[in-house]
Amino acid sequence: MVDMLSLDSNDERYVAELADYVAIPSVSRDADRETMLRAAHWLVGKLDFADPRIVETGGHPAVVGEWLGAPGAPTVLIYGHYDVQPTGDLAEWITPPFELAVEDGRLRGRGVTDDKGPVYIALEVVRQFIAQDGKLPLNVRFLFEGEEEIGSPNLPSYVQTHAEELAADLVISADGAMWRPSEPSLAISSKGLLALDIEVTGANRDLHSGRYGGTVANPVHALAQILASLHHPDGRIAVAGFSDGIPPLNDAERAEIAAVPFEDDAYMAELGLSELFGQPGLSTLERLWTRPTLEVNGIAGGGSYTVIPHRAAAHVTCRLVPGQDPAEVAAAVEKHVLAQRVSGVHVAVTFEKGAVPAYTIAPDHPAIRAARQALTDVYPGQDVLLARIAGTLPATVLFEETLGAKTLFFSFSTADELLHAPNEFLRIPRLREGMRAWEGLLRLLADGEHRLTR
């Protein structure tokens, strides 16, 4: 429950409204249509000045709207999502995940920082513009989807068939967290994503390990051998052709990353580790921000009983960086896996649909310059860090390819706020800070040296 006595009076309405939004368990992976529509209608209520509509996408509905009352001014598309991740183990939550809690300057609840709080910040700013000025400084369109947390499977077809209705000079994403809470930051890139499953099958059924052991191949053993072959012992990716097309880091890029305050010891302490691991010859931040990954996310096969399983499978994802082509990486991984010498089993590789390349925006893009100024005005005396997102936001590439518009990440979530984990939270001061920054950003994009050009 929300304890209003612990809040500054200026925050009470914000938190109460956000509590209503968080209370809707809009988990896109398994929520029913009625639940997802409740979240969509909540957004519609906040967009009453922008002809809001709930539109069908082939999956969970999206919410769109527009205010186009600034002739000759640029147009921005504000993007975000109303769906959230599953809760995970409820026993790990301090308070119920869909009851917004206030504690130690934080709001806790599923979706509060990814992405309901950041979306609320953007909506409240445009509403206050309308309430106080009767207008916005530039034209604004809105697109909030309900499937981002499951890979936005129906967003491409919707955007492609409604490109004219979504046309904009810039997309501003309320999704995409800041690097850390100690300084303001803007992301100038995000990694791409390729996902696949490796399946190994042996006999036509599970077998008694005493009756058949030593006479047939074990799919779990074979899968373990395949997975171990993906990397060299020192952490380098061992798949031939995987890193083709990636330009080496130049001296200026390495110096820029080295200038970012970062301590390996603090990073290890936060994670409960005594040692870090990865490609040698690179710093931790260089590996995190600029190198691709090939990670085994999960393995299934057999169990805690005396059996030789007939099947074993692994889910694998690759985070891609600029220069990599998802199709070429997929071909390289498949060739590598099928080339492994594993006897007595059948190996199959299946790729998920929707692979996306990495996304970048130039550090000197007008939107980046405007956003840096807006953040500097809110956080005076602090340098605005240009960071890179190690995760993937698929909509960015879609917007660039379909609408011809770059995406500016302008979220007031931060990466340490337990996104996708139990006890997800948002720092309360971020509400007011975010609103001030969004106001400044919209004004800067409409006027002066940072104005977007058509």
C-alpha positions in Angstrom: 0.0 0.0 0.0 1.1 3.6 -0.6 1.9 5.5 2.6 1.3 9.1 1.6 2.6 10.4 4.9 6.1 9.5 3.7 5.8 11.6 0.5 6.5 15.2 -0.3 3.1 16.9 -1.0 4.2 17.6 -4.6 4.6 13.9 -5.2 1.3 12.7 -3.7 -0.8 12.9 -6.9 2.0 11.4 -9.1 2.4 8.4 -6.8 -1.3 7.8 -6.4 -1.9 7.8 -10.1 1.1 5.6 -10.8 -0.1 3.2 -8.1 -3.3 2.8 -10.1 -1.3 2.0 -13.2 1.1 -0.5 -11.5 -1.9 -2.3 -9.9 -2.9 -3.6 -13.4 -0.9 -6.9 -13.8 -0.3 -6.4 -17.5 2.2 -9.3 -17.9 2.3 -9.7 -21.7 3.6 -13.3 -21.5 0.4 -14.6 -19.9 -2.1 -11.9 -19.0 -5.6 -12.2 -20.5 -7.0 -9.7 -22.9 -9.2 -8.0 -20.3 -6.2 -7.2 -18.2 -4.2 -5.8 -21.1 -7.2 -3.7 -22.1 -7.4 -2.3 -18.6 -3.8 -1.0 -18.9 -4.5 0.4 -22.4 -7.6 2.2 -21.2 -5.5 3.7 -18.3 -3.3 5.3 -21.0 -6.2 6.4 -23.0 -7.5 8.3 -20.0 -4.2 10.2 -19.8 -4.3 11.0 -23.5 -7.7 12.6 -23.6 -6.3 15.7 -25.4 -4.7 13.6 -28.2 -7.6 11.7 -29.8 -6.4 8.4 -28.2 -7.3 5.1 -29.7 -6.8 1.5 -28.8 -5.8 -0.3 -31.9 -5.4 -4.0 -32.8 -2.0 -5.4 -33.7 -2.6 -9.1 -34.1 -1.6 -9.6 -30.4 -2.0 -7.3 -27.4 -3.5 -4.0 -28.4 -1.5 -0.8 -28.7 -2.5 2.8 -27.8 -1.9 5.6 -30.3 -2.8 9.3 -30.4 -1.6 12.6 -31.7 -1.6 16.3 -31.0 -0.8 18.2 -34.2 -1.6 21.8 -33.2 1.8 23.3 -34.0 1.9 24.0 -37.8 5.4 24.2 -39.2 7.0 22.8 -36.0 8.8 19.4 -35.8 6.9 16.3 -34.9 8.1 13.7 -32.3 6.7 10.3 -31.7 6.8 9.3 -28.0 7.2 5.6 -27.6 6.9 3.3 -24.6 5.2 0.1 -23.5 2.6 -0.8 -20.9 3.3 -4.5 -20.5 5.6 -5.8 -17.8 7.7 -8.8 -17.0 6.4 -11.8 -14.9 6.8 -11.4 -11.2 9.2 -14.3 -10.7 9.2 -16.0 -7.3 6.6 -14.2 -5.2 8.4 -15.3 -2.1 11.3 -13.0 -3.0 9.1 -9.9 -3.1 9.2 -7.7 0.0 5.7 -6.5 -0.8 3.1 -7.7 -3.3 4.3 -6.8 -6.8 1.2 -5.1 -8.0 0.7 -3.0 -4.9 2.9 0.1 -5.2 4.9 0.5 -2.0 6.8 3.5 -0.8 10.0 3.0 1.2 13.2 5.0 1.7 12.5 7.3 -1.2 11.7 4.5 -3.6 8.5 3.2 -5.2 8.5 -0.6 -5.4 6.3 -2.7 -7.7 6.4 -4.7 -10.9 6.7 -2.4 -14.0 7.3 0.8 -12.0 10.6 1.5 -13.6 10.2 -0.6 -16.7 8.3 1.0 -18.2 5.2 2.5 -16.4 7.0 5.1 -14.4 9.0 6.5 -17.3 5.9 6.5 -19.5 3.9 8.3 -16.8 6.6 11.0 -16.6 6.3 11.8 -20.3 2.5 11.8 -20.2 2.4 14.1 -17.2 4.6 16.6 -18.9 2.6 16.8 -22.1 -0.6 17.1 -20.0 0.8 19.9 -18.0 1.8 21.7 -21.2 -1.8 21.5 -22.3 -3.2 22.5 -18.9 -0.9 25.5 -18.5 -0.1 26.7 -22.0 -3.1 25.3 -23.9 -0.7 23.8 -26.4 2.6 21.9 -26.9 5.7 23.5 -28.3 5.8 21.0 -31.2 3.7 18.3 -32.7 3.5 15.0 -30.8 2.4 11.5 -31.7 2.1 8.7 -29.2 2.6 4.9 -29.5 2.5 2.6 -26.5 2.6 -1.1 -27.2 1.7 -4.1 -25.0 4.3 -6.6 -26.2 7.7 -5.1 -25.7 8.6 -7.6 -23.0 8.0 -10.5 -25.3 10.0 -9.1 -28.2 7.4 -6.9 -29.9 6.3 -9.6 -32.3 3.4 -7.7 -33.8 4.9 -4.2 -33.7 6.7 -4.4 -37.1 3.6 -5.2 -39.1 1.6 -2.5 -37.3 4.2 0.2 -37.8 4.8 -0.7 -41.4 1.1 -0.6 -42.3 0.5 2.7 -40.3 3.8 4.5 -41.2 2.0 7.6 -42.4 0.0 7.9 -39.2 3.2 7.6 -37.1 5.4 9.8 -39.2 7.8 11.9 -37.1 11.1 13.7 -37.3 12.3 11.9 -34.1 11.2 9.1 -31.8 11.7 9.7 -28.1 11.7 6.4 -26.2 10.6 6.5 -22.5 12.1 3.0 -22.4 15.9 2.4 -22.0 17.4 3.0 -18.6 20.2 5.4 -17.6 23.5 3.8 -16.9 23.6 4.4 -13.2 22.1 6.8 -10.6 25.3 8.7 -9.8 25.3 10.8 -13.0 22.9 11.7 -15.8 23.4 9.7 -19.0 22.2 9.3 -22.5 22.5 6.1 -24.6 24.0 6.4 -28.1 23.7 2.7 -29.0 22.0 -0.5 -28.0 22.9 -4.0 -28.9 21.1 -6.2 -31.4 19.7 -9.6 -30.6 19.7 -13.1 -32.1 18.0 -16.0 -30.2 18.2 -19.7 -31.0 17.5 -23.2 -29.5 19.9 -26.1 -29.8 18.2 -29.5 -29.5 20.0 -32.8 -29.2 18.0 -36.1 -29.5 19.1 -39.7 -29.0 16.9 -42.8 -28.3 13.2 -42.8 -28.9 12.5 -42.5 -25.2 14.1 -41.9 -21.8 16.2 -45.0 -20.8 17.1 -46.7 -17.5 20.7 -45.6 -16.9 21.5 -49.0 -15.5 20.0 -51.1 -18.2 21.3 -49.0 -21.1 24.2 -47.0 -19.6 27.4 -47.3 -21.6 25.7 -48.5 -24.7 24.0 -45.4 -26.1 24.9 -41.8 -26.5 23.6 -39.4 -23.8 22.1 -36.2 -25.3 23.0 -34.2 -22.2 26.6 -35.1 -22.6 26.5 -34.2 -26.3 24.8 -30.9 -25.6 27.4 -30.0 -23.0 30.2 -30.7 -25.5 28.5 -28.5 -28.1 27.9 -25.6 -25.6 31.5 -25.8 -24.3 32.8 -25.5 -27.9 31.2 -22.0 -28.3 34.0 -20.3 -26.3 37.7 -20.6 -25.8 38.7 -21.2 -22.2 39.7 -17.5 -21.9 36.2 -16.3 -22.8 36.7 -15.5 -26.5 33.9 -16.6 -28.8 35.1 -19.6 -30.8 32.6 -19.5 -33.6 34.3 -18.7 -36.9 32.8 -15.7 -38.6 30.8 -14.6 -35.5 32.7 -11.3 -35.2 33.1 -10.5 -38.9 32.3 -6.9 -39.7 33.0 -5.4 -36.3 35.5 -2.5 -36.5 38.2 -2.5 -33.9 38.0 0.1 -31.2 40.1 3.1 -32.1 42.2 5.1 -29.7 39.6 7.8 -29.3 36.8 5.3 -28.5 39.0 3.6 -25.9 40.0 6.9 -24.3 36.3 7.9 -24.1 35.3 4.7 -22.4 38.4 4.8 -20.1 37.3 8.2 -19.0 34.0 6.8 -17.5 34.4 6.3 -13.8 34.2 2.6 -13.2 35.8 0.2 -10.7 36.0 -3.5 -11.2 36.2 -4.2 -7.5 32.9 -2.4 -6.9 31.3 -4.2 -9.8 32.4 -7.5 -8.4 31.2 -6.6 -4.9 27.7 -5.7 -6.2 27.5 -9.1 -8.0 29.0 -11.1 -5.2 31.9 -12.2 -7.3 35.6 -12.5 -6.6 36.7 -12.6 -10.3 35.5 -11.2 -13.6 35.6 -13.1 -16.9 35.6 -12.3 -20.6 37.6 -11.6 -23.7 41.2 -10.7 -22.7 42.8 -7.4 -23.7 39.7 -5.4 -23.1 38.4 -3.5 -20.0 35.2 -4.5 -18.4 33.3 -1.6 -19.9 34.8 -2.2 -23.3 33.5 -5.8 -23.2 30.1 -4.7 -21.8 29.4 -1.9 -24.2 31.3 -2.7 -27.4 31.7 -6.4 -27.8 29.1 -9.0 -28.8 28.0 -11.8 -26.6 27.0 -15.5 -27.0 25.3 -16.6 -23.9 23.7 -19.9 -22.8 20.5 -18.9 -21.0 19.1 -22.2 -20.0 19.5 -26.0 -20.4 16.8 -28.6 -20.1 17.1 -32.4 -20.1 16.6 -35.3 -17.7 16.3 -34.6 -14.0 17.3 -35.9 -10.5 16.6 -39.5 -11.2 18.5 -42.4 -12.9 17.8 -41.9 -16.5 19.5 -41.3 -19.8 17.2 -38.6 -21.3 16.3 -38.9 -24.9 16.4 -35.2 -25.4 18.4 -32.2 -24.2 18.0 -28.6 -25.3 19.6 -25.2 -24.7 18.4 -21.7 -25.3 21.1 -19.3 -26.5 21.1 -15.6 -27.2 23.6 -13.4 -28.9 23.8 -9.6 -28.3 25.1 -8.0 -31.4 27.1 -4.8 -32.0 27.4 -2.4 -34.9 29.0 -4.2 -37.9 27.3 -7.5 -37.3 24.6 -8.8 -39.6 22.1 -11.0 -37.8 21.7 -13.4 -40.7 25.4 -13.9 -41.1 25.9 -14.5 -37.4 23.1 -17.0 -37.4 24.7 -18.9 -40.3 28.0 -18.9 -38.5 26.6 -20.2 -35.3 24.6 -22.9 -37.0 27.6 -24.1 -39.1 29.7 -24.3 -35.9 27.1 -26.2 -33.9 26.4 -28.8 -36.7 30.1 -29.3 -37.3 30.8 -30.6 -33.8 31.7 -34.3 -33.6 29.0 -35.8 -31.4 28.2 -39.4 -32.1 24.9 -41.3 -31.7 22.6 -38.2 -31.5 20.8 -35.8 -33.8 21.5 -32.1 -33.5 19.1 -29.4 -34.7 19.3 -25.6 -34.5 16.2 -23.4 -34.6 16.2 -19.6 -34.7 13.6 -17.4 -33.2 11.9 -14.9 -35.5 12.6 -11.2 -35.0 16.4 -10.9 -34.9 17.5 -7.3 -34.9 20.8 -5.6 -35.6 22.5 -3.1 -33.2 21.3 0.5 -33.1 23.3 3.7 -33.0 22.7 7.5 -33.0 25.5 10.0 -33.6 26.8 11.8 -30.5 26.3 15.1 -32.3 22.8 14.4 -33.5 20.5 17.4 -32.7 18.4 15.2 -30.4 21.5 14.2 -28.4 22.6 17.8 -28.1 19.2 18.9 -27.0 18.9 16.1 -24.5 22.4 16.8 -23.0 21.3 20.4 -22.5 18.0 19.4 -20.9 19.8 17.1 -18.5 22.5 19.7 -17.7 19.8 22.2 -16.8 18.3 19.6 -14.3 21.6 18.3 -13.0 23.8 21.4 -13.0 27.5 20.9 -12.5 27.3 17.2 -13.6 28.7 15.9 -16.8 26.2 14.0 -19.0 27.7 10.6 -19.8 27.2 9.2 -23.3 26.7 5.5 -22.5 25.8 2.4 -24.5 23.0 0.0 -23.7 24.2 -3.6 -23.4 20.6 -4.8 -23.9 18.3 -4.6 -26.9 15.3 -2.4 -27.8 14.0 -3.8 -31.0 11.7 -0.9 -31.9 14.7 1.5 -32.6 15.8 -0.3 -35.8 12.1 -0.7 -36.8 11.5 3.1 -36.5 14.6 3.9 -38.4 13.9 1.5 -41.3 10.2 2.3 -41.5 9.8 5.9 -40.4 13.2 7.2 -41.3 13.5 8.6 -37.8 16.2 8.1 -35.2 15.3 7.2 -31.6 16.4 9.2 -28.6 16.5 7.2 -25.3 15.1 9.5 -22.6 14.1 7.3 -19.7 14.4 8.2 -16.0 14.7 4.6 -15.0 18.2 3.5 -14.0 19.9 0.2 -14.7 20.2 -0.8 -11.0 16.5 -0.6 -10.2 16.0 -4.4 -10.4 14.4 -4.3 -13.8 12.9 -7.8 -14.6 13.8 -8.9 -11.0 11.8 -9.2 -7.8 11.4 -5.9 -5.9 11.8 -3.7 -9.0 11.8 0.0 -7.9 11.9 3.6 -9.1 13.5 6.4 -7.1 10.9 9.0 -6.3 13.0 12.1 -7.1 13.2 10.8 -10.7 9.6 11.7 -11.2 10.2 15.4 -10.7 13.6 15.4 -12.3 12.2 13.6 -15.3 9.4 15.9 -15.8 11.7 19.0 -15.7 14.0 17.4 -18.2 11.2 16.3 -20.6 9.8 19.9 -20.5 13.2 21.3 -21.4 13.8 18.7 -24.1 10.5 19.4 -25.9 11.2 23.2 -25.8 14.7 22.7 -27.1 13.7 20.5 -29.9 11.1 23.1 -31.0 13.3 26.2 -30.8 16.8 27.4 -31.2 20.0 25.6 -32.3 18.7 22.1 -31.3 15.5 22.4 -33.3 14.8 19.3 -35.4 14.8 19.9 -39.2 12.4 18.3 -41.5 
